[in-house]
Amino acid sequence: MYKSSKCGIVPPSFLNFSKSCHVIPGGSQISSLQKFISFRRINPVFNGANVVVNTPPPPTAYSLATTTTTPPYVHDVGHAIHLSLLFFEAQRSGELSMHPKRVDWRQDAGLTDGGYHKVDLVGGYFVDHDFVKFGFPMASSMTLLAWSVIEFKNAYVASNEYRVAMDALKWGADYFIKCHTNPFEFYGQVGQTKDTNEYWGRPEDMLEAFDEISFKCTNKRPCSDLIAETAAALAATSMVFRGFDEKFQRKCMEKAMQLYKFANQYQGSYHESILDAANRYKSYNGFQDELAWAALWIAKAVQNRDARPIWVKKATAHMKKFNNRQPMEYFNWDDKRIAVHTMLASITKAEVHWKNTIRFCDKLLPGGAGLLFLTEWGTLEATTSSCFLCLIAAENNIRPNVYRLLAKKQLYYILGENTGQSFIVGYGKNPPLRPYHKASSCPYKPKKCGWAQKDSEDPNPHILYGAVVAGPNPLDEFLDDRSDYQHSTVTLNTNAGFTALAAGVLTLEIDGTLIEDKSTLSAGDSKVGQKLLAMGTFAPDFGELIGSEFKNEFDTLVERQMLYLQALGPSYSQKQNESLFLISSALAFLSREKSSFLERSGDSAIAHFCIIISFFHLEIFYSVKILIRRFPPFLR
């Protein structure tokens, strides 16, 4: 139900939050950056009506980068950030009525949390569709959000969301501080999955159904991964608040150091101490990555520079104990290994530490319509978080053109560029209408809410603005079906990754460094490029084997690889022969195991064959392992 106002036709939630239309900070002194970003958003779900939200200006005046050009960007990335942060507000637990509120269908919830144990655990976030407050993924979301605010502050300022992001971080940090009730006591979870699995309704009504129970970590019940991640979140948050609220930022740093000590002194996996957590968020990657992660964040945040090498040394000691039985395939709430390598490289500025990040980013493989499909569950979380790491590398002048283009294309895919299907509720073309989310599936009170709403085929009564669904299947299909939990569920972690990636891309737009899809160096501009392109024309047998569009896809592959080679620099191309160029093109689309063989071989014919094989990986994602088994033994 929309209402008229001097801001246009807006939903009631906006009227609750804002009494006036947006005023650009600084009065008539409008910078080119402010001209670049449109503060008047047009949202398709409002039938084209102008929706203007009045948010407070940044806490201080910043000297911002400007751009002299305004390319015709397809997407309003600033608006996407705005919507994503609305989702964070929709996920809040606690005394919502005591704060400015833009999500009018959410009310106070969990006001007795911790009461059973005589502690105050009110606040924090629900991390997914349900109403259990899982500390580990919640802390991971806050760390990533804070990192993006630190690295890409201009994007939040330009979209007028800097204060909103700070408020989101403080909401999480205040809760984490409450959870640390004694030096070696930390409450890592409020609520249990058994109760919430049996309940479909509003979080505000949970007290009528169940008594809340909380789970704590102690020296006898260690939770190193959860507690270390919380330390990282608090250290990162302290950096955001430095120069704005010194008392709060000092409190965050003190707690971060105390929690690291707790996590390191009493080591163990949190799901072995909080057994209920394993039902939803079991950690499969050990806890040494979180310990290293926390140490590096403290090293980054500590103001005593003499102490920084000490914390870096602690981190490298933990890195030697990483669980490396599985390759570093993505960055998500559980697996921080590649993020640790990236953070260490950014702190030390040593090129040797970038090698793992470069290897990680260079091997990312796109799906049929361009999505980096890294995992079947939590697809878009892994994609956005991983691409954010590549943007961090680009900001440190590591493969900047290649990684910026990678980040842009992945963000635009999520915004609906490739498939005509937006994966963000309330944004773009064909956005999801039925996310798997209990609270938004319930109508306004006094209407009842129960399992009938879960099974309904109708759109959710409340638009869960900004929620990023888990993502499509490997065929780029998304059914927008509430019963399809795997693809339609929403989580705080996915939105944290998306917000971070969007902030990075928006910063590129502001700085005028966003890479266009077409490289200035075409594949036909070099002998190697001509040879590669020619392969697409004299391979009809392979074309019949994998589809009539083989040549177009092959040409696209070559253009992407030529951009990659261009980014390596002219000195590289002058020193290498054509055979090595061909091998390099193949390596970008092969697994690490195959790469080591090709680097030794120097046989361009094998490289040709492997390029063809790479198309099978793109076209038949799930069959690649079967195909590899059928290759000759020397390729195994």
Secondary structure as GFF3:
##gff-version 3
##sequence-region A 1 636
A	DSSP	beta_strand	3	5	.	.	.	ID=ss1
A	DSSP	beta_strand	8	10	.	.	.	ID=ss2
A	DSSP	alpha_helix	12	17	.	.	.	ID=ss3
A	DSSP	alpha_helix	32	36	.	.	.	ID=ss4
A	DSSP	beta_strand	41	42	.	.	.	ID=ss5
A	DSSP	three_ten_helix	44	46	.	.	.	ID=ss6
A	DSSP	beta_strand	50	51	.	.	.	ID=ss7
A	DSSP	alpha_helix	77	90	.	.	.	ID=ss8
A	DSSP	three_ten_helix	96	98	.	.	.	ID=ss9
A	DSSP	three_ten_helix	115	117	.	.	.	ID=ss10
A	DSSP	beta_strand	133	134	.	.	.	ID=ss11
A	DSSP	alpha_helix	135	151	.	.	.	ID=ss12
A	DSSP	alpha_helix	153	158	.	.	.	ID=ss13
A	DSSP	alpha_helix	162	179	.	.	.	ID=ss14
A	DSSP	beta_strand	180	182	.	.	.	ID=ss15
A	DSSP	beta_strand	185	190	.	.	.	ID=ss16
A	DSSP	alpha_helix	193	197	.	.	.	ID=ss17
A	DSSP	three_ten_helix	203	208	.	.	.	ID=ss18
A	DSSP	beta_strand	214	218	.	.	.	ID=ss19
A	DSSP	alpha_helix	224	241	.	.	.	ID=ss20
A	DSSP	alpha_helix	246	265	.	.	.	ID=ss21
A	DSSP	three_ten_helix	270	272	.	.	.	ID=ss22
A	DSSP	three_ten_helix	275	279	.	.	.	ID=ss23
A	DSSP	alpha_helix	288	301	.	.	.	ID=ss24
A	DSSP	three_ten_helix	305	307	.	.	.	ID=ss25
A	DSSP	alpha_helix	308	319	.	.	.	ID=ss26
A	DSSP	alpha_helix	337	348	.	.	.	ID=ss27
A	DSSP	three_ten_helix	351	354	.	.	.	ID=ss28
A	DSSP	alpha_helix	355	362	.	.	.	ID=ss29
A	DSSP	alpha_helix	379	395	.	.	.	ID=ss30
A	DSSP	alpha_helix	400	414	.	.	.	ID=ss31
A	DSSP	three_ten_helix	439	441	.	.	.	ID=ss32
A	DSSP	alpha_helix	451	455	.	.	.	ID=ss33
A	DSSP	alpha_helix	485	488	.	.	.	ID=ss34
A	DSSP	alpha_helix	492	511	.	.	.	ID=ss35
A	DSSP	three_ten_helix	523	525	.	.	.	ID=ss36
A	DSSP	alpha_helix	527	537	.	.	.	ID=ss37
A	DSSP	alpha_helix	540	546	.	.	.	ID=ss38
A	DSSP	alpha_helix	550	567	.	.	.	ID=ss39
A	DSSP	alpha_helix	570	575	.	.	.	ID=ss40
A	DSSP	alpha_helix	578	587	.	.	.	ID=ss41
A	DSSP	alpha_helix	592	601	.	.	.	ID=ss42
A	DSSP	alpha_helix	604	619	.	.	.	ID=ss43
A	DSSP	three_ten_helix	621	623	.	.	.	ID=ss44
A	DSSP	alpha_helix	624	629	.	.	.	ID=ss45
A	DSSP	three_ten_helix	633	635	.	.	.	ID=ss46
###
